[in-house]
């Protein structure tokens, strides 16, 4: 596994031209009207925001919190709190914890100490305070091939499998989770091939990718190497919003109840879905499950990092712009900051305890 423990990663430097038609997509896991006027859609979105705000407030109350440090607004240059992008202010907490020291102060001097002692310490801290604890009783997933088709990318023939991961919901039948996964492999290559898996929003019916040139999308370049690629839709696992925390895989496991402060958030849930996709790849003769790479950008970059960090079966990770909660140092004041993760717009990615990181000025144990 070519990923430095625990949360360091390779950065994907995009080469060549990538040009697609801009698509307006919605979170398919969010309940929404099939039709409606702009006013009705606005009211629907307002209802989702109110639901997320109520869930966030409930978590604040459960932690006995009243107010938090303010987050930064990267969309409004005139906001009261805007992101810092200057190095002079970027490093207010230069004294970082030594990653090669145990909590008792002993040095980590061997690889065995790292894997047996230090890494479990780090994992435990991230589980408890950042991403949340993945439940031990998550239901099983049964993979079904919904359909297959032969397609062409330019002159490259490929086989596409549309898969559905049906999550056992017998313990809570009112919640249904079907993981949306697409696997594409080159038709003219025999045997198992490496696969690059991406997290994405999916393409709504009636839309398609539009290229400026036949070789302009990364999927085609992967196929040209004799590899395959897969796309996993995170919103088919867990909604990207606080409004969905009593539904999706988190809601299914909690049987519709709200989260406790240490329960997993959406990033951990999406990563769980990635791990279940790896389970499927291990059964597919067209996939070399020992050579599966992960790609993710922005919030999906965060999720890809979490997936790779917790599952040693992943061979490599290509991460871009993962920001706070991803590859960025939480004590670094640059762009997105930990206060953003604790806001009602992003807290659902993390466990509830992330809110405690923004209680007071960062000193000692209050620092993430």
C-alpha positions in Angstrom: 0.0 0.0 0.0 1.7 3.2 -1.2 0.1 5.6 1.3 2.2 7.1 4.1 0.4 6.3 7.5 -1.9 7.7 8.6 -3.5 10.5 6.7 -0.8 11.7 4.3 -1.4 11.1 0.6 -0.3 11.5 -3.0 -1.7 14.5 -4.8 -3.1 14.1 -8.2 -1.7 16.8 -10.5 -4.2 16.9 -13.4 -2.4 16.8 -16.7 -3.9 17.5 -20.1 -7.3 19.1 -20.8 -10.4 18.1 -19.0 -13.6 19.8 -20.3 -17.1 18.7 -19.5 -20.5 20.2 -19.8 -21.4 21.9 -16.5 -24.1 19.9 -14.9 -26.6 20.9 -12.2 -27.0 17.9 -10.0 -28.8 17.5 -6.7 -28.2 15.1 -3.9 -30.2 12.1 -4.9 -30.6 10.9 -1.3 -32.5 14.1 -0.4 -36.3 13.8 -0.6 -37.3 16.3 -3.3 -40.4 17.1 -5.4 -40.3 15.6 -8.9 -41.7 18.8 -10.3 -42.5 22.3 -9.0 -42.2 26.0 -9.4 -39.0 27.9 -8.4 -40.8 29.0 -5.2 -41.6 25.4 -4.3 -38.0 24.3 -4.9 -36.8 27.2 -2.7 -39.2 26.2 0.0 -38.0 22.6 -0.3 -34.3 23.7 0.1 -35.2 25.9 3.0 -36.9 22.9 4.7 -33.7 20.8 4.3 -31.6 23.7 5.7 -33.9 24.0 8.7 -33.7 20.2 9.3 -29.9 20.3 9.2 -29.9 23.3 11.6 -32.2 21.5 14.0 -30.0 18.4 14.0 -26.9 20.6 14.5 -28.6 22.4 17.4 -29.5 19.1 19.0 -25.9 18.0 18.8 -24.8 21.3 20.3 -27.2 20.7 23.2 -26.1 17.2 23.7 -22.5 18.5 24.1 -23.7 21.3 26.4 -22.4 23.9 23.9 -23.8 27.4 23.3 -21.6 29.2 20.8 -18.5 28.2 18.8 -15.7 30.2 17.2 -16.9 31.6 13.9 -16.1 29.9 10.6 -14.8 31.7 7.5 -16.9 32.6 4.5 -15.0 32.0 1.2 -17.9 33.1 -0.9 -18.3 36.7 0.3 -15.2 38.9 0.3 -17.1 41.4 2.5 -18.0 38.9 5.2 -17.0 39.5 8.8 -14.7 36.4 8.7 -12.9 35.6 5.5 -10.3 32.9 4.8 -6.7 33.7 5.2 -4.4 33.0 2.2 -1.2 34.7 3.5 1.7 32.8 4.9 2.3 35.5 7.6 -0.9 34.5 9.4 -1.0 30.8 8.3 0.9 29.2 11.2 -0.4 30.5 14.6 0.3 27.2 16.3 3.7 26.1 15.1 4.3 23.5 17.8 2.8 20.3 16.4 2.5 17.0 18.3 5.4 14.6 17.5 3.9 11.8 15.4 6.7 9.5 16.5 6.0 9.7 20.3 3.4 7.7 22.2 1.0 9.4 24.6 3.2 8.2 27.5 6.2 10.1 25.9 8.1 7.0 24.7 9.6 7.3 21.2 8.3 5.1 18.4 11.6 3.6 17.2 10.5 0.6 15.0 7.9 -0.1 12.4 6.4 -2.7 14.7 5.8 0.0 17.4 4.1 2.2 14.8 1.7 -0.5 13.7 1.0 -2.0 17.1 1.1 1.1 19.3 1.2 4.5 17.7 -1.1 4.0 14.7 -3.9 2.5 16.9 -3.5 5.6 19.2 -4.0 7.9 16.1 -6.9 5.9 14.8 -8.6 5.9 18.2 -8.3 9.7 18.4 -9.6 10.2 14.9 -12.5 7.8 15.6 -13.4 9.5 18.8 -12.9 13.2 18.0 -12.9 13.7 14.2 -14.6 11.2 11.9 -16.6 9.1 14.3 -16.7 5.4 15.2 -17.9 3.0 12.4 -20.5 0.7 14.1 -19.6 -2.9 14.5 -23.1 -3.9 13.4 -23.4 -2.3 10.0 -25.6 -4.6 7.9 -24.2 -6.7 5.1 -24.2 -5.6 1.4 -25.4 -7.9 -1.4 -24.1 -6.8 -4.8 -26.3 -7.2 -7.9 -25.3 -6.6 -11.5 -28.3 -4.5 -12.7 -27.2 -4.2 -16.3 -24.2 -4.4 -18.7 -23.5 -2.6 -21.9 -20.7 -2.2 -24.5 -19.6 1.3 -25.2 -16.9 3.1 -27.1 -14.6 6.0 -26.0 -13.3 7.1 -29.3 -11.9 3.8 -30.7 -11.6 2.1 -27.3 -14.2 -0.6 -26.6 -15.3 -0.9 -23.0 -17.7 -3.0 -21.0 -19.8 -1.2 -18.4 -21.4 -2.9 -15.4 -24.1 -1.0 -13.5 -24.1 -2.4 -10.0 -26.3 -2.0 -7.0 -25.2 -2.8 -3.5 -28.3 -3.7 -1.6 -27.9 -3.2 2.2 -29.8 -5.5 4.4 -32.5 -3.4 6.1 -34.4 -6.2 7.9 -33.6 -4.5 11.2 -35.1 -1.2 10.1 -37.3 -1.7 6.9 -38.4 1.9 6.7 -34.9 2.9 5.5 -33.5 1.6 2.2 -29.9 2.0 1.1 -28.8 0.8 -2.4 -25.2 1.7 -3.2 -24.7 3.0 -6.8 -21.5 1.7 -8.4 -20.5 1.6 -12.0 -17.5 -0.5 -13.2 -16.0 0.0 -16.7 -13.2 -2.3 -18.0 -11.6 -2.5 -21.5 -13.3 -5.1 -23.7 -10.2 -6.3 -25.5 -8.0 -6.9 -22.5 -8.1 -10.4 -21.1 -7.6 -11.1 -17.4 -7.9 -8.9 -14.3 -7.0 -5.2 -14.7 -6.1 -2.4 -12.3 -9.0 -0.1 -11.5 -9.1 3.6 -10.6 -12.2 4.4 -8.5 -13.7 7.9 -8.2 -16.3 9.4 -6.0 -18.8 11.5 -7.9 -22.3 12.9 -8.1 -23.3 10.8 -11.1 -24.9 12.1 -14.3 -28.7 12.6 -14.3 -30.8 10.9 -17.0 -30.8 12.9 -20.1 -27.4 14.4 -19.6 -24.0 13.2 -20.8 -20.4 14.2 -20.7 -19.4 16.5 -23.6 -15.7 16.5 -24.6 -13.8 19.0 -26.6 -11.6 16.3 -28.0 -11.8 12.5 -28.1 -9.0 11.9 -25.6 -9.9 14.7 -23.1 -11.4 12.8 -20.2 -9.4 10.9 -17.7 -11.5 7.8 -18.0 -10.5 7.3 -21.6 -6.8 7.7 -20.7 -7.2 5.0 -18.0 -8.8 2.7 -20.6 -6.0 3.4 -23.1 -3.6 2.0 -20.5 -5.5 -1.2 -20.3 -7.0 -0.3 -16.9 -10.5 0.0 -15.7 -12.3 2.7 -13.7 -15.2 2.8 -11.3 -17.5 5.5 -10.1 -19.2 5.3 -6.7 -22.0 7.7 -5.8 -21.6 8.7 -2.2 -25.1 10.2 -1.9 -26.5 6.7 -2.6 -24.9 5.7 0.8 -25.5 8.8 2.9 -26.9 12.2 2.1 -24.5 15.2 1.9 -26.3 17.3 4.5 -27.3 17.3 8.1 -30.9 16.8 7.0 -30.1 13.2 6.1 -28.5 11.9 9.3 -31.5 10.0 10.4 -31.6 8.3 7.0 -29.1 6.6 4.7 -26.7 4.1 6.2 -26.2 6.2 9.4 -30.0 6.4 9.9 -30.4 2.7 9.1 -27.9 1.6 11.7 -29.3 4.1 14.2 -32.9 3.0 13.3 -33.9 6.6 12.6 -32.5 8.1 15.8 -30.1 11.1 15.9 -26.4 10.5 16.3 -24.5 10.5 19.5 -21.3 12.7 19.6 -19.0 9.8 18.7 -21.2 8.3 15.9 -19.7 8.3 12.4 -20.3 11.1 10.0 -20.8 11.2 6.2 -17.1 10.9 5.4 -16.8 7.7 7.4 -20.1 6.4 5.8 -18.9 7.2 2.3 -15.5 5.5 3.1 -17.5 2.4 4.3 -19.2 2.3 0.9 -15.8 2.4 -0.8 -14.6 -0.5 1.3 -17.7 -2.5 0.3 -16.9 -1.7 -3.3 -13.5 -3.3 -2.7 -15.3 -6.3 -1.3 -17.1 -6.6 -4.6 -14.0 -6.1 -6.7 -12.4 -9.1 -4.9 -15.2 -11.2 -6.4 -15.0 -9.9 -10.0 -12.6 -11.7 -12.2 -12.1 -8.7 -14.4 -10.6 -6.6 -11.6 -7.2 -7.0 -10.0 -8.3 -6.1 -6.5 -4.7 -5.7 -5.3 -4.3 -2.8 -7.7 -7.2 -0.5 -7.0 -6.5 3.2 -6.7 -8.8 5.9 -5.3 -9.4 9.4 -6.6 -11.2 12.2 -4.9 -11.6 16.0 -5.0 -12.7 18.5 -2.4 -15.2 16.8 0.0 -14.8 13.6 -1.9 -11.0 14.1 -1.5 -11.6 14.0 2.3 -13.7 10.8 1.9 -11.1 9.2 -0.3 -8.4 9.9 2.3 -10.5 8.4 5.0 -11.3 5.3 2.9 -7.6 4.7 2.1 -6.4 5.4 5.6 -8.8 2.8 7.2 -8.6 0.1 4.5 -5.0 -1.2 3.7 -6.3 -3.0 0.6 -6.2 0.2 -1.4 -3.0 0.5 -3.5 -2.7 4.2 -4.0 -4.7 7.5 -3.5 -4.9 10.5 -5.8 -6.3 13.4 -3.7 -6.8 17.0 -4.7 -8.1 20.0 -2.8 -9.2 18.0 0.2 -8.9 20.9 2.6 -9.8 20.9 6.2 -10.7 17.4 7.4 -8.6 16.1 4.6 -4.8 16.5 4.0 -4.6 20.0 5.5 -3.2 20.6 8.9 -6.1 21.5 11.2 -3.9 23.9 13.2 -3.0 25.8 10.0 -5.0 29.0 9.4 -5.2 28.8 5.6 -8.4 28.6 3.6 -11.0 26.2 5.1 -10.5 25.8 8.8 -11.8 23.5 11.5 -14.4 26.0 12.5 -16.0 25.4 9.1 -16.3 21.7 9.8 -18.2 22.5 13.0 -20.7 24.7 11.2 -24.2 23.5 10.4 -23.3 23.2 6.8 -20.4 20.8 7.2 -20.6 19.1 10.6 -22.5 16.1 9.1 -19.2 15.0 7.5 -17.6 14.5 10.9 -18.6 13.1 14.3 -20.4 15.5 16.7 -17.3 15.8 18.9 -15.7 17.9 16.2 -17.7 20.8 17.6 -15.6 20.8 20.8 -12.5 21.7 18.7 -13.9 25.2 18.2 -14.9 26.1 21.8 -12.1 28.4 22.7 -8.7 29.6 21.5 -6.6 26.6 20.5 -4.4 25.7 23.4 -3.1 22.3 24.3 -5.9 19.6 24.1 -8.4 22.1 22.6 -6.4 22.0 19.4 -7.5 19.3 16.8 
